[in-house]
Amino acid sequence: PGEVVIKSLGCGICASDVHCWGGAPLFWAGEEQWVQRNVVTGHEFYGTVVEVGEGAKTVRGETIKVGDRITSEQIVPCLACPYCNKLDHYTVCKEYDIYGFRTRVDGGMAEYVKFPKEARNYLVNPKVSPKAQVLIEPLSIGVHAAERAKVIAGESVVVVAGCGPIGLFIMLSLKHRHNPKKLIALDTIDWKLEVAKKCGADEAWNISKSPFDFKSCNIRDKIEKMEGRGYGCDIYIEATGHPSAVQQGIDILSHCGTYVSVGVFSKKASVDWTEFGGGKNEITIYGAHLSDNMAYEKAMELLASGKVPVDDIITHEYSLENW
């Protein structure tokens, strides 16, 4: 009862899938590694319902029927722990699974996928194009991360480090849902920075080139001169997964600034911790893990609006056989 089987119509490749392939401490460290073996990967997927268990419903309480186009949140929470029941923070559930990482929930890189009864399912917004439907899950990550930043509309100067899909989706959500005073994108690849402009970045800087040359002080100097004030950015969102980006964020944040950690790291990052509190800056830190309640619907609304440059973000497509 409550289970659903879909025919998978598309599935994106997440950085975490790449980390699983290449190895990363979060996924493969020691005897207590979280990712399990012999699992079909993929959690950025959508499909058409082919079988429905009795009582299967969406998050909104809609009855799921054969033939419906649906997607499911990447996380399958236990629905029994305090995080699920009392705190409404199911994304940090104590005993959660994620499609494609755990044997109970095989992922979307297969012909068919089964959703367990605890799954959080959504009908796909019919205004979202078929090609764009594969972006619902990663865009929901961007929606949640942008909300964690607590932008003050028309006032906050926001820097997003990393112009991969998640960084781009954070920018889209910031631009169209939060309206910061200034949105600055950082990366080391020019073509990605061009896409960042299409996603709403007011400024797009290649920090590997002059006048930056990978120096945080140069980034901060440009922000200060551009804004005509003697301090850095109000909000820094790390979406690179590179250890150097952590200290960079600390260096360019203003006093009482906000640091949002989104990237998935393959190596540990080391920073001067005194900068957060006892040193001088009193920086606020937020983590952004997965999405949150109704972020999928917000992501579909943004995709349906036509404001997402889908063809610039989806760079390659492969058949299941070739993958």
Buried (B, 14 or more C-beta within 10 A) or exposed (E): EBBBBBEBBBBBBBBBBEBBEEEBEBBBEEEEEEBEEEBBBBBBBBBBBEEBBEEBBBBEEBEBEEEBBBBBBBBBBBBEBEBBEEEEBBBBBEEBBBBBBBEEBBBBBBEBBBBBBBBBBBBBBEEBEEEBBBBBBBBBBBBBBBBBBBBBEEEBBBBBBBBBBBBBBBBBBBBBBBBBBBBBBBBBEEEBBBBBBBBBBBBBBBBEEEEBEEEBEBBBBBBBEEBEEEBBBBBBBBBBBBBBBBBBBBBBBBEEBBBBBBBBBBEEBEBEEEBBEEEEBEBBEBEBBBBBBEBBBBBBBBBBEEEBBBEBBBEEEEEEEEE
